[in-house]
């Protein structure tokens, strides 16, 4: 390569590596992709495969479906049955997500089993945990071969995550530039609505005259809260919004955030309840549920209003039958019906089964019977696992304690399972390496939930609140303290390790959907660290952070010092006096002062590059935090 060419390539590389150059390159790449876009491919031939089952000849010469050994890694997400026999009488097929699996009761009790008992017939269980909207039409392709007399679709909680096309990325980028995250959220919600309508129309085209009953999912409106680290996105007036929060001015907060914060909506709902305005409270609780949908930040599964509306509209448009759980569960559904955000309690399962059977029975000519109530031990296991699940989504201690206590009330014999869970979440080693895992493995529900690959790979977090609730359910309050002291970490301590700073799995990687940064980004006014020591001692701590002003360091409820901070990284060394047992260290951040216009432009440019932006406001950031 001659010198002129070398110089030119270097200049081009320097240009494209700059901020403007990377945007230019991204736009050229999108233009090339759009110009060469291929036509929509024909519908793939699934070969009559239904999820993890494929067809084979039955002994009597008919057609049955058998589990595929090659899909063994997926088996735990589907019904625990080896084969789907050929039809011998009236048949109903259940299709859905984890709610339709009776998550946390599964595999000991499933919605399909309850529905079969109520209808007195054959119910094929094709519900799958984590089933997305994109996979539903393919699943419906093979349904006619099962010869169902009716199909039940219980889905919609996993329809918020959509794969964005090039044009949609541009729409979102332009919306952020012109109206901030409230504007881009509104655009995203319409994308979710369009995908939901297309999915339901695709399903209708595949039914071949088979009657379909749609179940509209409901949400735990009253007893579910967003994770503590999800407060508010970047706004034009964040400082004003935070001041209003301190005075309880929910209406003004909502006016500023444009419906993008569950915090302000929950506050308004609580105020409406205090006034006795149940209808107003429901409206605000629904708005809190939907606030994070379309905001491009992590949240628990849920069925937002736009999807619920499309499910109802599809039922009217295609003459589907309908079971509307928001109507069935009343204005303010909470822990009576729900184990967590959307999964049902035993009472919730019975109510849903009764409603579904009441609609399906006339279609197949059956007389529905009341469904059997869950066995008390099975229900107790579900509530105990719900305590674990709620804790890992950052729910209040009162909710975690409620489910652990409810488990013991249902079945005092649950103590061994509770003690095993308490020990496992208190130890630093992998769950399956603990001696207590044997007790978990004896419970099919525990084995299915905690034995999932994603749970086995999950990092160890500061589960002290959960562990104490489980120990209380086990009737051994001292269990956790003993294990924690035994497991106290050796020096030096890295307080940014998940077992010290995280109480939820999202805390480990952050609430953003983009690449994980190389530092901890605090998206709440307080950052909490838990340190367990075998003896009282004073350590030397070093922290490197940046923020918009002084950061208060509070140890076990008492302010220890104030650390001067600025927008550049600052390192401070200080004495850290700790007690024997668990210690809680808090960083109390100053009010952030973001440049909203710059943040919106940065977010738009990330979208143009095909990356999710950082949406939530950063109160501060920590690069390192050690003690020795």
KAZI-V190701 format. One record per residue. RES is the residue in one small letter. SS is DSSP state (@ for helix, = for strand, . for the rest). PHI is phi in degrees with one decimal (999 if undefined). NEAR is the number of other C-alpha atoms within 12 Angstrom. Layout:
# KAZI-V190701
res: {RES	RES}
ss: {SS	SS}
phi: {PHI	PHI}
near: {NEAR	NEAR}
This chain:
# KAZI-V190701
res: {x	x	x	x	x	x	x	x	x	x	x	x	x	x	x	x	x	x	x	x	x	x	x	x	x	x	x	x	x	x	x	x	x	x	x	x	x	x	x	x	x	x	x	x	x	x	x	x	x	x	x	x	x	x	x	x	x	x	x	x	x	x	x	x	x	x	x	x	x	x	x	x	x	x	x	x	x	x	x	x	x	x	x	x	x	x	x	x	x	x	x	x	x	x	x	x	x	x	x	x	x	x	x	x	x	x	x	x	x	x	x	x	x	x	x	x	x	x	x	x	x	x	x	x	x	x	x	x	x	x	x	x	x	x	x	x	x	x	x	x	x	x	x	x	x	x	x	x	x	x	x	x	x	x	x	x	x	x	x	x	x	x	x	x	x	x	x	x	x	x	x	x	x	x	x	x	x	x	x	x	x	x	x	x	x	x	x	x	x	x	x	x	x	x	x	x	x	x	x	x	x	x	x	x	x	x	x	x	x	x	x	x	x	x	x	x	x	x	x	x	x	x	x	x	x	x	x	x	x	x	x	x	x	x	x	x	x	x	x	x	x	x	x	x	x	x	x	x	x	x	x	x	x	x	x	x	x	x	x	x	x	x	x	x	x	x	x	x	x	x	x	x	x	x	x	x	x	x	x	x	x	x	x	x	x	x	x	x	x	x	x	x	x	x	x	x	x	x	x	x	x	x	x	x	x	x	x	x	x	x	x	x	x	x	x	x	x	x	x	x	x	x	x	x	x	x	x	x	x	x	x	x	x	x	x	x	x	x	x	x	x	x	x	x	x	x	x	x	x	x	x	x	x	x	x	x	x	x	x	x	x	x	x	x	x	x	x	x	x	x	x	x	x	x	x	x	x	x	x	x	x	x	x	x	x	x	x	x	x	x	x	x	x	x	x	x	x	x	x	x	x	x	x	x	x	x	x	x	x	x	x	x	x	x	x	x	x	x	x	x	x	x	x	x	x	x	x	x	x	x	x	x	x	x	x	x	x	x	x	x	x	x	x	x	x	x	x	x	x	x	x	x	x	x	x	x	x	x	x	x	x	x	x	x	x	x	x	x	x	x	x	x	x	x	x	x	x	x	x	x	x	x	x	x	x	x	x	x	x	x	x	x	x	x	x	x	x	x	x	x	x	x	x	x	x	x	x	x	x	x	x	x	x	x	x	x	x	x	x	x	x	x	x	x	x	x	x	x	x	x	x	x	x	x	x	x	x	x	x	x	x	x	x	x	x	x	x	x	x	x	x	x	x	x	x	x	x	x	x	x	x	x	x	x	x	x	x	x	x	x	x	x	x	x	x	x	x	x	x	x	x	x	x	x	x	x	x	x	x	x	x	x	x	x	x	x	x	x	x	x	x	x	x	x	x	x	x	x	x	x	x	x	x	x	x	x	x	x	x	x	x	x	x	x	x	x	x	x}
ss: {.	.	@	@	@	@	@	@	@	@	@	@	@	@	@	@	@	.	@	@	@	@	@	@	@	@	@	@	@	@	@	@	@	@	@	.	.	.	.	.	.	.	.	.	.	.	.	.	.	=	.	.	=	=	=	=	=	.	.	.	.	.	=	=	=	=	=	.	@	@	@	@	@	@	@	@	@	.	.	.	.	.	=	=	.	.	.	.	.	.	=	=	=	=	=	=	.	.	.	.	.	.	.	.	.	.	.	.	.	.	@	@	@	@	@	@	@	@	@	.	.	=	=	=	=	=	=	.	.	.	.	.	@	@	@	@	@	@	@	@	@	.	@	@	@	@	.	.	.	=	=	=	=	=	.	.	.	.	.	.	.	.	.	.	.	@	@	@	@	@	@	@	@	@	@	@	@	@	@	@	@	@	@	@	@	@	@	@	@	@	@	@	@	@	@	@	@	@	@	@	@	@	@	@	@	@	.	.	.	.	.	=	=	=	=	=	.	.	.	.	.	.	.	.	.	.	.	.	.	.	.	.	=	.	.	.	.	@	@	@	@	@	@	@	@	@	@	.	.	@	@	@	@	@	@	@	@	.	.	.	.	@	@	@	@	@	@	@	@	@	@	@	@	@	.	.	.	@	@	@	@	@	@	@	@	@	@	@	@	@	@	.	.	.	.	.	=	.	.	.	.	.	.	.	@	@	@	@	@	@	@	@	@	@	@	@	@	@	.	.	=	=	=	=	@	@	@	@	.	.	.	.	.	.	.	.	.	=	.	.	.	.	.	=	.	@	@	@	@	@	@	@	@	@	@	@	@	@	@	@	@	@	@	@	.	.	.	.	.	.	.	.	.	.	.	@	@	@	@	@	@	@	@	@	@	@	@	@	@	@	@	.	.	.	.	.	@	@	@	@	@	@	@	@	@	@	@	@	@	@	.	@	@	@	@	@	@	@	@	@	@	@	@	@	@	@	.	.	.	.	@	@	@	.	.	.	@	@	@	@	@	.	.	@	@	@	@	@	@	@	.	.	@	@	@	@	.	.	.	.	.	.	.	@	@	@	@	@	@	@	@	@	@	.	.	.	.	.	@	@	@	@	@	@	@	@	.	.	.	.	.	.	=	=	.	.	.	@	@	@	@	.	.	.	@	@	@	@	@	.	.	=	.	.	.	.	.	.	.	=	=	=	.	.	.	=	=	=	=	=	=	=	=	.	.	.	=	=	=	=	=	=	=	=	=	=	=	.	.	.	=	=	=	=	=	.	.	=	=	=	=	=	=	.	.	.	.	.	.	=	=	=	=	=	=	=	=	=	.	.	=	=	=	=	=	=	=	=	.	.	.	.	.	.	.	@	@	@	@	@	@	@	@	@	@	@	@	@	.	.	.	.	.	.	.	=	.	.	.	=	=	=	=	=	=	=	=	.}
phi: {999	-76.2	-61.7	-62.8	-67.7	-61.7	-63.2	-65.1	-65.1	-66.1	-62.3	-64.6	-62.2	-64.1	-65.2	-71.4	-84.1	-76.4	-60.9	-66.6	-65.6	-66.6	-66.2	-60.6	-64.4	-61.2	-68.2	-65.8	-65.2	-66.4	-63.8	-64.9	-65.5	-66.2	-69.1	-107.0	-60.9	-82.6	-64.5	-60.7	-69.3	-64.9	-60.0	-68.5	-85.9	-80.1	64.0	66.3	-67.6	-119.9	61.3	-97.8	-113.5	-126.5	-73.5	-155.3	-76.2	-78.7	-61.4	-89.1	90.9	-80.4	-110.3	-130.5	-120.4	-124.5	-62.3	-91.7	-55.0	-66.4	-101.1	-56.3	-64.8	-95.9	-56.6	-65.0	-86.4	-114.7	-61.4	-86.8	-131.2	-77.0	-146.4	-107.9	-70.2	-68.6	-69.7	-125.5	-159.4	-61.9	-134.9	-119.1	-112.2	-103.4	-120.6	176.5	-105.0	-64.4	-61.9	-71.1	-81.4	61.7	-50.2	81.8	-88.1	-62.8	-96.1	-69.3	-146.4	-128.4	-62.8	-62.5	-63.2	-65.9	-68.1	-63.9	-65.4	-71.7	-87.5	68.1	-149.2	-89.9	-123.0	-84.5	-95.7	-112.4	-76.6	-135.8	-61.8	69.0	-67.6	-97.1	-61.5	-62.6	-90.5	-67.6	-57.2	-64.3	-64.1	-72.1	-56.0	-92.2	-61.3	-55.9	-66.8	-78.6	57.0	-71.7	-87.4	-161.9	-124.6	-111.9	-111.1	-120.7	-154.5	136.9	-74.8	-107.4	-96.4	-84.2	-83.1	-114.3	-84.1	-83.5	-86.9	-59.5	-63.9	-70.7	-59.5	-65.5	-60.7	-66.5	-61.4	-65.7	-66.0	-62.8	-62.9	-89.8	-141.2	71.9	-74.1	-65.0	-70.7	-66.3	-63.2	-61.6	-66.0	-63.3	-60.5	-68.7	-64.7	-61.0	-60.6	-64.2	-64.7	-62.4	-63.9	-65.0	-61.5	-68.1	-67.7	-65.0	-64.5	-58.9	-70.0	-103.5	-74.1	53.1	85.3	-74.5	-63.4	-121.9	-111.0	-93.7	-106.5	-82.8	-68.6	-116.4	-123.6	-74.9	-65.2	-83.7	-115.5	-115.5	-124.2	-64.1	-59.3	-56.6	-84.4	-107.6	-111.1	-157.9	-76.9	-62.1	-123.6	-67.4	-134.7	-63.3	-62.0	-64.7	-61.4	-67.6	-63.7	-65.8	-61.6	-67.0	-103.5	72.9	-89.4	-62.2	-60.6	-69.2	-61.2	-62.6	-62.1	-80.0	-89.1	63.3	85.1	-98.6	-126.3	-72.7	-61.9	-67.6	-69.0	-63.7	-61.8	-64.8	-64.7	-63.0	-67.3	-65.4	-62.1	-62.5	-84.1	82.3	-93.0	-66.9	-62.8	-65.7	-64.7	-60.7	-58.6	-74.0	-63.2	-64.5	-65.6	-65.4	-58.2	-86.9	-58.5	-87.6	-69.2	83.2	-90.6	61.8	-138.6	-70.6	-159.9	-70.0	-57.7	-169.4	-110.3	-73.0	-58.1	-65.2	-77.7	-56.7	-62.4	-68.3	-62.6	-66.8	-65.2	-65.2	-61.1	-72.4	-69.3	-106.9	61.7	-79.7	-83.0	-140.3	-119.9	-107.0	-63.3	-58.6	-75.1	-64.6	-86.3	85.5	-71.7	-130.8	-65.9	-147.9	-65.9	-59.9	-100.7	-123.8	-82.6	-151.4	-72.0	-142.3	-84.0	-90.2	-73.9	-59.4	-65.6	-64.2	-63.3	-63.1	-65.7	-64.9	-61.4	-60.4	-67.4	-65.6	-61.7	-63.7	-84.2	-78.1	-53.6	-63.9	-66.9	-101.4	74.4	-110.5	-108.4	-69.9	-113.1	-59.1	-69.7	-69.5	-72.9	-60.4	-55.5	-62.6	-67.8	-63.4	-65.6	-63.7	-59.9	-62.4	-68.8	-65.5	-68.2	-64.0	-59.4	-62.9	-63.1	-63.2	-61.2	-77.2	-108.7	70.9	-76.9	-57.4	-56.9	-61.4	-70.6	-60.3	-64.3	-58.7	-68.6	-65.8	-67.2	-62.4	-61.5	-67.1	-64.6	-69.2	-151.1	-57.1	-73.7	-78.6	-55.4	-62.9	-63.1	-64.3	-63.6	-63.1	-63.5	-60.5	-68.4	-64.0	-75.0	-89.4	-90.9	-86.3	-77.1	-61.1	-56.0	-72.0	-88.1	-79.1	-59.4	-65.5	-60.5	-60.3	-68.7	-65.5	-66.3	-78.2	-102.1	-54.8	-66.8	-65.4	-65.0	-69.7	-75.2	-82.3	-88.4	-63.8	-55.8	-67.5	-77.5	-65.3	-87.6	-63.5	-69.7	-76.6	-120.8	-79.7	-97.4	-66.3	-60.6	-63.2	-59.7	-67.4	-65.3	-67.9	-64.0	-63.4	-64.6	-81.9	74.0	-140.5	-63.6	-83.1	-56.8	-66.1	-59.2	-62.7	-67.5	-62.0	-63.6	-61.8	-96.3	-52.6	-69.4	-82.3	-79.2	-77.0	-101.0	-103.8	-73.4	-87.8	-66.0	-52.9	-67.6	-102.8	-108.8	-111.5	-114.5	-126.0	-67.6	-70.2	-58.0	-66.6	-110.6	94.5	-86.9	-74.5	-98.8	-87.6	-58.6	-72.4	-71.4	-86.8	-152.1	-89.8	-102.6	-83.5	-107.2	-135.0	-64.1	-130.6	-111.6	-116.9	-128.9	-117.9	-129.9	-106.1	-123.2	-75.0	-143.8	-66.0	-165.0	-114.4	-110.6	-99.3	-107.5	-130.3	-132.4	-116.9	-148.2	-147.8	-163.2	-92.3	173.3	-64.5	-113.6	-84.7	-107.0	-115.8	-115.5	51.9	89.0	-114.0	-66.8	-94.3	-167.4	-117.4	-101.0	-68.2	-135.5	-144.7	-74.4	-96.6	-61.4	-129.5	-109.1	-130.7	-112.7	-156.0	-80.5	-122.7	-90.9	-121.9	-91.5	-69.6	96.1	-71.6	-126.0	-115.6	-111.5	-119.1	-103.0	-103.4	-84.4	-73.4	-66.0	-71.1	-131.6	-73.4	-85.5	-58.7	-61.3	-66.5	-66.0	-65.8	-66.9	-62.1	-64.4	-63.1	-68.2	-64.0	-62.7	-65.3	-86.1	85.9	-115.1	-73.5	-85.2	-80.7	-96.7	-73.3	-67.1	-99.1	-80.0	-178.1	-141.1	-123.0	-92.3	-154.9	-152.5	-128.6	-149.1	-156.9}
near: {8	8	9	10	11	12	13	14	15	14	15	17	15	15	17	19	16	14	18	18	19	22	25	20	23	26	25	18	18	24	17	14	15	15	12	10	13	10	8	7	8	8	12	14	14	21	18	25	29	39	40	33	35	27	26	22	16	16	10	10	10	17	22	28	30	27	28	22	14	13	18	16	16	23	27	32	36	38	40	31	24	20	26	35	31	27	24	18	18	27	38	44	43	46	45	46	40	40	49	49	41	46	45	45	42	43	34	32	37	47	51	48	39	42	44	34	27	33	35	27	31	32	40	42	48	45	43	40	35	29	34	30	39	26	26	36	32	28	39	41	27	30	39	25	30	40	29	35	35	40	48	47	46	47	49	46	41	34	42	41	34	25	21	25	20	26	20	24	33	29	26	43	35	27	27	41	28	20	27	37	47	36	27	38	35	29	29	36	34	27	30	38	33	23	30	39	29	23	31	39	27	25	38	31	18	25	32	21	19	30	34	41	42	40	44	42	46	43	46	39	41	38	32	39	39	44	34	32	41	42	38	47	48	43	39	29	28	29	27	23	34	34	18	23	28	18	15	22	24	31	26	24	34	35	22	32	40	34	38	41	51	38	42	40	44	40	31	35	35	30	23	22	22	13	13	13	18	22	18	23	28	31	25	35	42	38	33	41	42	40	43	46	44	39	44	39	35	31	38	39	35	41	46	41	35	33	37	38	26	33	45	30	24	30	28	19	16	26	19	31	33	36	34	29	35	32	20	25	30	22	25	33	33	30	33	29	33	38	46	47	40	47	47	42	45	40	26	39	43	33	33	42	43	31	34	44	44	27	33	42	33	19	27	28	20	26	20	27	22	23	31	26	26	28	18	26	29	34	39	39	52	49	47	55	48	45	45	45	35	43	44	38	37	35	32	27	27	22	36	39	31	33	40	47	33	36	38	35	24	25	26	24	20	36	32	31	41	49	38	37	47	45	44	41	45	40	37	30	24	23	33	29	16	22	18	25	30	23	27	34	25	18	32	28	35	38	31	33	33	32	26	23	18	15	22	21	15	28	29	29	39	39	45	43	36	45	42	40	45	48	39	35	42	33	25	23	22	22	30	38	28	25	33	34	26	22	24	28	28	17	18	17	29	24	36	36	29	29	35	38	41	36	41	39	33	33	39	31	29	36	41	33	25	21	16	19	19	14	22	36	37	43	37	34	31	29	36	36	35	37	47	39	32	23	21	17	20	17	22	20	26	26	32	30	34	33	36	27	24	25	35	28	33	27	28	24	16	19	19	21	22	22	29	25	29	23	22	17	20	26	22	27	23	22	20	32	28	30	22	22	27	34	33	32	33	31	39	35	35	32	29	38	28	25	19	28	21	18	27	35	29	28	38	33	33	32	37	38	29	30	28	30	37	36	44	41	42	40	41	39	40	35	27	27	32	29	29	23}
